[in-house]
Every structure is written in structure tokens, then in C-alpha cells.
């Protein structure tokens, strides 16, 4: 199972980051390591991961801020916080943001792996977490090939259409925050990019009409919701 699991590790301590990523890979995980929260967030936007490990204290963007941004585009991805502090306030803040677990430095590598496996055991019952072919109602969507199909119907989406549909699917039946989606896909939440996203939403609605049970609704002042 581990060989299928993709982990994003965000840790600014070069020594710890290198050792941890190598250890996780030795245990069969596919681990990608970034050295600050901003780089970690950008990597999360561009790639598919099954679990995220975030150091709390980091330059450029701390772990809590990074987690908030990640939660803005994926409410379900498991997050583990690494903290050098054992302060109760930090632990509570991490859980409030949506962290699934935390581990205090210095930590035992085997304990980290045990925590990872415990979380994955809870979430891997949902096969969609691996993002091969996604079942969107009666339609099938392949994010890698960017193809949406059903029966004789098939369309190859543009990169932005594909990225937007993937974000909507990750948050299916929940609100996808408009500003988070704009920053994740367009890099900026300005007015012109917002108008562009509205055009892409309209295009996705047209494609998804193949299944009349699917809806993308506007949530005023907040964003969009894919209803399945």
C-alpha cells in the first residue's frame, strides 16, 4: 500500500527534512520535501498528495498559514503538524485549523510512520484519494489525461478547466472558496482572473450537463459547490 502513498513534507530544517524524507522513502512512501510553507503550498497546488506533514515554525509562511491555504482548496487531505513546542495552545490551534494529528520534536521516526499509517487507515477506504479516474456522477474524469467522458461523449479539458474541476471534486458537496481557487489556479484573486474563472465554471457546467443530476452552484460571497 505504501508505494501508492504520496506525502508532502514541509520542513525548513534542512537536516531534519532530508533525513525524514529519506526515511519515509525507505519505508516505501513517495515523499516530496519542500523547505518553506509557500513552496509547499505551490507544490500542493501542482501535484496530487495523499497526506501533508507541516512544520509549524517556518520562514516565509508558517505551518498554520500553509494549512489554512491547503484547506481552502482541499478540505479532506490529512495534515500532520510537527512542532518544537509542547504548548497546549499550539496543539489546539492545529486541530482548530483542521490538523489530523501532531507530533512534537524531537520525534522517533517509527512513531511518525505509525501516525501516518493510522491516519491513512482511516481515509484509504475512499478510493478517490488516489486520484486516478474520478467518478463524477455518471461521468469519468482522468485528471492526468484531462479527459472527461461518459459513453460516446468525450472532451479534453484545458489545464485550467482540469485544475478547476479537480478542486471542485476534492471539495464535492462542500464549498470551494472562490479566492483560494483563484490563487491556486491563476496565482492572483484579482477582478480579471475572477471573471475568467466564471467563464471556466460556465464551460464546466456545459460539459457536466451530460449527467442532469450534477450541479455546480454559486454560493454568494463565498464560492462554488459541486453537488453530486
C-alpha positions, 0 to 999 in steps of 0.5 A: 500500500505504501508505494501508492502513498504520496506525502508532502513534507514541509520542513525548513530544517534542512537536516531534519527534512532530508533525513525524514524524507529519506526515511519515509522513502525507505519505508516505501512512501513517495515523499516530496520535501519542500523547505518553506510553507509557500513552496509547499503550498505551490507544490500542493497546488501542482501535484496530487498528495495523499497526506501533508506533514507541516512544520509549524515554525517556518520562514516565509509562511508558517505551518498554520498559514500553509494549512489554512491555504491547503484547506481552502482548496482541499478540505479532506487531505490529512495534515500532520503538524510537527512542532518544537513546542509542547504548548497546549495552545499550539496543539489546539490551534492545529486541530482548530485549523483542521490538523489530523494529528501532531507530533512534537520534536524531537520525534522517533521516526517509527512513531511518525510512520505509525501516525501516518499509517493510522491516519491513512487507515482511516481515509484509504477506504475512499478510493478517490484519494488516489486520484486516478479516474474520478467518478463524477456522477455518471461521468469519468474524469482522468485528471492526468489525461484531462479527459472527461467522458461518459459513453460516446461523449468525450472532451479534453479539458484545458489545464485550467478547466482540469485544475478547476474541476479537480478542486471542485471534486476534492471539495464535492458537496462542500464549498470551494472558496472562490479566492483560494481557487483563484490563487491556486489556479491563476496565482492572483484573486484579482477582478480579471482572473475572477471573471475568467474563472466564471467563464471556466465554471460556465464551460464546466457546467456545459460539459457536466450537463451530460449527467442532469443530476450534477450541479455546480452552484454559486454560493454568494460571497463565498464560492462554488459547490459541486453537488453530486 
